[in-house]
Amino acid sequence: MHNYEVKVLRLLVRTNSTSLAGLEKHTELSRDQVLWALHGLEDKGFVKLHYKEERRIILTAEGKRYAGDGLPESRLLQRIGKSEVKTASLSSSDDKIGLQWLMRKRLAHVDNGALKITSAGEAALKKEFPEERLLRAIEAGGDHNKLASEYIEELDTLKRRGLLDIENVNEFEKAEITQSGKEAARHSEKSKDEIGSIDREMIAKVSWKGKKFAEYDVSARVEREFAAKRHVLKQTIDRIKDVYMSMGFKEISGPTIDSAFWVFDSLFVPQDHPARDKQDTFFLENPKDLEIDEKSYAKRIKEEHERSWKYEWDIDKARQSVLRTHTTSVSARFVQEAVAKIVAEESEEVLPLKAFSLGRLFRNENIDYRHLADFYQHDGVIIGKDLTMANLFDTLIKIYARLGIKIKFKPSYFPFVEPAAEFYGYSDVTDEWVELGGSGIMRSEVTGISRSKISVLAWGAGVERVLLMSKDNGIRSIAELYNNGIGFARNMRSV
């Protein structure tokens, strides 16, 4: 027998039967070592193990925090009850989660950018949320089996939110030594030559020779361990990148803090367009302005704006520093540089050129299950000759087919592309078509070259919405993806 088994068996002879905690304490072995020894002894018929079935509820780190601080929706509801709360002010992760659940529970609604309490919310203000009551009961060490029967719906909700884990387990109760185990204990001195592990000294002295090695049961039950894995959003980002790479696209990147020139002007968005005002765009105080180095390109953009939109273009507005509202600013830079080389016949690359970017962007959005103030977008461009909308549709259909999403198109308008089309993905969660992004053929006012010579296909779409399309993901709101609880990461299946 292994020396762990000998220690446990000798203790059982003295006590006849004991709990797992007692065995750990008196043998000075770890929990896993005791369990390993017990299962080995059980296989030999030396002990009989007794179990009782239990419901085990384990709070995640986030669940423990909410048990002490209260749920985000509860805290946000209390704030709304005391003073006006604007949705634009909800910037923290807890605020976003709180808003999501207030809307889902119909405890509040948005009116002119401010949160207003519903009649159901007024009633909820006067009592404790049942989910909070459950979290506190678990944290206080309540009877898990009793709680599971009393809070069936709340348990399911909190589990989906990644605030707790539920396990039905056969909990070890006690170990009882058999008659053959007692006999084995009396002869356990014979096991002293059995080797359970090899150390440096044994190797150096070759003292292991001629000894018997203990057998290990690799199927013995031990405490559950959680393997490390990438966050589901990171998995999705890598998956989208792999799809582009497999289709011959190269990855490009650009600055998150950029000038309004690249975010708007270069994409033929007039300087008085609503998308540029402070309701949608985050303008920065530091740095307040950014220099535009591409003087000749800026001059052409100025001329195009004044000729087409009939206003006096202002270089100071173009220099304004903003958090980019899309990653198409990256595509604009790439297209400008690539087309300039093609026109000058300096490009060594063979058409068509295919590139994509994927990164974070920022918009002053009303937050709901499809929208956040910052999120990820992927953009793609193809530069070539004789390209049409048919080529664009075919490319997007292939990209999303590899992501497991069926898409369709409808005509739309975007300042920098003509013709333009929005594309929608079918969600088997809500049984509806969800908008994914926009696309089209870049205007010659943007590219600076006639379409009879070069065409540029372009598109942009949200990344997080990919995860809203399938029931298998279990994601019902993109705010869930920014949940910082470890339970969410542990329970989220890979995509």
N, C-alpha and C positions, 0 to 999 in steps of 0.2 A: 504493500500500500504506500501511497504518497504520504509524506510527513504531515501535510494538511489533514488528510483523512485520519491519520493516527491521532492527531491532537483532538479532532472533533469526536472520534469514537471513544477515546479515553474519558473525555468530559461527559459524554452521554452515559457511560457506565456508572459514573458517580451520581448523575442527576436523573437518569432514566429518560426524561424528555425535557426539552427546553425550547425557548423562543429563539428566533434569529438574533435578536439584540443580545440575549444572554450568551449565545455562542460566540458572537463577535467580541464581547467584553472579556470572557474568561479564556478564550484561546489566543487573544491578541492578534487575530487574523482580520483581514478586511472583509467587507460584506461579500464581495465577489469571490474571494478565496474560500469563505465558509460555504457559499452556495455551490461552488465547484466541488468541494469536498463532499457535501451532502448528496449531490446527484451521483457522484462516483460511488459512494457508499450504498445509495439506493439501488444502483445497477448491480452491485454485488450481493444485494439482499441483506445488508447489515443494518439498514435503518428503514423505517417507514415514515414518509413525509405526509403531513396533513396540510390541506389548503382550505381556504374559505374564499368564495367569490365576492369581490368588492368592486364598486364603482369608484374610480379614482379621478378626481378633478384637480388639475394642476393649473394654477394661474401663470401666465407668461409674465415677463418683466413689465410689459405695458399694462396687463391686467392688474398686477399688484399696485402699479402707480395709480390707476383709476379707482382701485378699492380705497385708497387713501385720499385722493384728491377729488374724486367724483368723475363721472363720465363727461366727455367734452360737450355733448349736447345739453347736459344738465347745467354745466357752468355757463354755457353761452345763453341758455334760456333765462338764467338768473340775471345775467347782464342786460338782456333785452327788456326784462321786467323792470329794471331800474332806470335805464336811459336808452336813447336811440343808438342803434348800432348799424353803421353802414357796411355793406358787403365789401366795399373796397378796402376797409380797414382790417379785414380778416386775413392776416398774412401767415400766422403760425400754423403748424401742422395740426395742432389740436383744434384751432378755429375752423379749419377746412373740414376736418372730420365731424366736428360738432354741427356745422351747417348742413353737411350731407345728411346726418341722421335726424336733424330737426325737420328738414324738408321731407325725408322719407316717412317719418312718423306723423307728418302733417301738424306739427306743433307750431310752425312758423311759416311765413311766406314773405316774398320780396316785393316791396312796394316802393317804386321810385328810388331804387338803390339802397333802401333801408329794410331791415328785418322787422316784421310785425308779428306779434303773437296771435295765433288762432284761438278759438274758444277751447279747443282741446289742449292747447298750450297753457291757457289760463288755469285749467283744471290740473295740469301736470305740475304747475308751479307750487301747488299746495301740498304735494306729497312726494315721497321718495320714489325715484324710478325703480321698478322691480329688478332691473338688471344690476343697478347699484347695490340694492339690498342683497342680491345673490353674491356679488363680488365680495362684499364685506363679510358675509356668512362663511364663504370659502376661506377667506384670509384669516378669519377667527378660528378656523378649525372645526367647522360644523360637520355633522354626519353627512358624508358624501352621498350615500344611498338615499337618505331622506331628502336631501336637497335636489337630487336628480328626479325624484318623483314629484316634488312640489313645483319645480321651475323647469318644466319640460321645454316650453317655447323659448324662454330666456336663455337656457343652456345652449340651444341650437344657435340662437342669434349671436351670443358671445363667442361661440366656437368659430362661426363664420367670420367674425371680426378679428380673429386671431388673439383673443384675450385670455383664452383658456384651452386646455387640451383635456379630452375625456377618454379614459381607458377603462375597459372592463377587464379586470385582472383576477387571476387566481392567486390571491395573496397567501404567502407562506405563513402558516400558523404555528406549527411546532414539528419537531423531529422526535421520533420514538425509536429506540434501539431494539432490534430483534434478538432472539436467542442466539442465532448464528453470529450476530454482531458482537454479542458479549463474549462469545468464544474467540472471535477474531481479535478482540481487544487484548485478551490474555496472551495471545501469541504475536502481538504487534511488535515485540522486540525484534522479530525476524525482518521487519521492514526497514531496519536502520541502514542497510546497505543499498536501499533503493534510491536512485538519484531522481530528484524532481527538477533540478535546474543545474546548469553548469556555470561556474564563475572562472575568473582569470587564473586563480591559484590552482584549481583543478586541472585546467588545460596545461599550465606550466609544469605541474608535477605529474601529469598524465595519470592522476589518481582515479580517473573514471573507468580505466580499463578493468574489465572483469566484473563490473558492477551491472546491476539490472536497472534499466531506465523505466520510470513511471509512465503509464499510459495516460494520455489526456483525452477527455471527452469534449471534442470541439462543439458538440451540439448541446452542451449543458446550458441551462438558462442563466442569464446574467441581467443586470440592470440595463435598461434601454439606453442606447447612445445615439446621438443625432449626428449624422455625417454632414460635413461642410458642403455647401452648395451656393451657386451664384443666385443673386436676387432675380426674381422672375422678370423684372423690367430689364435688367442687364442681359438676361438670356434672350429676351425679345430683341433688344438692340443688336446683339451679336448675330442673331438669326437673320434679321433684315440685312445686315452688312454682308453676311454669307450669301444671301440671295443675289444681291447686287454683284458681288465679286464673281459668283458663278456665271453671271451673264455678261462678263467682260467689262464691267464698270470699274473705274478707279476712284478711290476715295479722296475728296478734297475737304478743306476746312477753312474757317475764317473766324474773325473776332466776334465775341459775344457783345462787347461794347463797341458800337460802330457809329459812323456819322449818318445823319438822315439822308445824305446823298446816296449812300450805297443801299440803305434799307428802303428808301422811297424814290428819290429822284431818278436814280439809274434805271429803275423799273417803271418809269413813265407815270408815276403817281404824282398828280399835281400838288403844289404846295398848299393849296387850300382844301385838299381832300379830307373828309371826316376821319379817315383811318389814322391821320397824323396828329390829331388833337390829343389832349391829355387824358381823355376818357378811355383811350385805347392804348396809348403809348407811354412808356416810362421814360421821361426826359431826365437827364442827369445834371446835377449841379457841379460835380467834380469828377472828370473834366466836363466843363460846360460846352466846349467846342472842340472839334477835331479837324485837323488840316486835311485838305483834299489834294493829294500829290499828283493825281492824273489830270493835269491842267488841260491838255488838249481834249481829253475825253469829257471833262466837265464842261468845256466850251461847247462841244457838240450837243450834250444833253440840254444845256441852257437854250440853245437855238431850237432844238426839237420841242421843248416845253413852250417857248414863246410863240413858235409858229403854229403848233397844234392846239394849245390850250388858251392862247390869246391873253396872256398876262405877263407881267414883268417878273422874271425869275430872280430870286434873291439868294445870293451866295451865302449869306449869313444863316438863313434857314437851313440850307443844305449842310452847313457845318455843325449844326446842333448834334450834341452827343446823346445817343439813345441806347437802351437795351434792345437788341434786335427783336422785332416782332415776328420774324420768320427766318428760316435758313436760306431763303431764296437770294439774300444778299451775297451769300457765298457763291451761288450759281452765277450771279451777275458779274462778279469779279472774274470768275473762270471764263465766262463767255466773252467778256471784253478783251481779255488777254489772248485767248485762243483765236478769236476772229481777227484781231490786229495782226497776229502772226500769219494767218492764212492769207489775208489781203496783201501783206508784204512778201508773201511766198517764202517766209522764214520757218514755217512749221515743218518739222520732220515727221510728225505723226500722220498716220493714214486715217482718212475719214471712213466711217463716222467716228467721232470722238464721243466717248460715253463716260460721264462722271456723276458721282453722287456725294451728298454730304448728309451728316446726321448729327444733330446737336440740340442744345437747349435754346428756348426762346421765351419771351416774356410779353404778356398782354394783360392789360387791366380789365379782366373778364369778371362777369358775375359767375360765381363758383356754383357748379352743380355736378351731377354724376358724369357729365361728358366734358366739363371745362374746369381748368385750373388757371391760376395766374402765371405759372411757369410750367412748361412741359417740353417734350421732345418732338422734333419734326425731322422727316427725311425728305430730301430734295433730289431730283434727278434731272440731268440734261443730256440730250443727244444732239451733236452738231454734225450735219452731213448734207448731202445733195439730194434733192427730189424727195424729201421726207414729207409725209402727210399725216393727217389725224389718224388714219388707219394704222400707221406705224406706231403712233403714240398709244392708241387703244390696245394694240396687240402687245406692246411692251408692258403696260400696266396690268393687263389681264394675266400675263405670265408671271409677273412679280407677285401679285396677290394670290394666284393659284398655288404658288410654292409656299405661301403663308397659310394656305387652307381657307382662303376667303373668296367668295364669289362676288364680283363687282359689276356695276352697270354705270352708264354715263347719262348726263343730261346737259344741254347747252347752258352756258353761264357767261359771266363777264368778269374779267380781271384786267386792269389797265395795261399790263405788260405783254399780254398774249391775245392773239386774234387769229382764228377762232379760239374759243375757250370752252372748257367743259368741266363740270364738277363730277366726281365719281363717288359712288356709294357702295358700301359693303353690306351684305346680308347678315343680320345678327340672328342666330338661332336661339338667343337668350330672350329677346323681346319680340321676335318674329316680325322685324321691320328692317327697312333699309336705312343705314346710318351713314351720314356724310363722313367721308374719309379725307378728301382733299380736293385741290383744283389742278387744272392742267391746260395746256394749249400750245400753240406755236408762237414763239416770241416775235413781237412786232419788229419791223426793220428800224423803227425809231429807237429801240433798245439795243439791237445788235449792230446797227450802223451799216448793214449790208443788205442788198436786195435778196428776197427769197428765191429769185430765179437763179441765184448763185449758191447761196447757203441757206439752209433751214435749221432752226433750233427748236427742238421739242423740249418742253419743260413741265415739271409737275412738283407738287409739294403736298405732304400728308402727315397727319399726326401719328405718332408711334404708339402711344398708350391705348388709342382706340382699337388697335389690333387685338388687344386682350379682352375687349368688351364683346367680341363677336361670337365667342364660343362658350357654351354651357360648361364644357370640360374644365375651363380655367377657374370657374367659381368666382370671377371678378365681376362685380355689379356696378362699381364706380371707380373712376381712375384715381380718386383720392385714396382708395385702399392701397394703391401701389406705393404710396408715400407713408404708409403706416410703419412706424419704427419699432413695433413690437417683434421680438424674436419668434413668438409663436406664429406670426403670419408667414415668416420665411420658412419655418420648419414644416408648416402644414401645406404650403403652396406647392402644387405639383409642377414638375418641369414642363416647359413648353417645347 
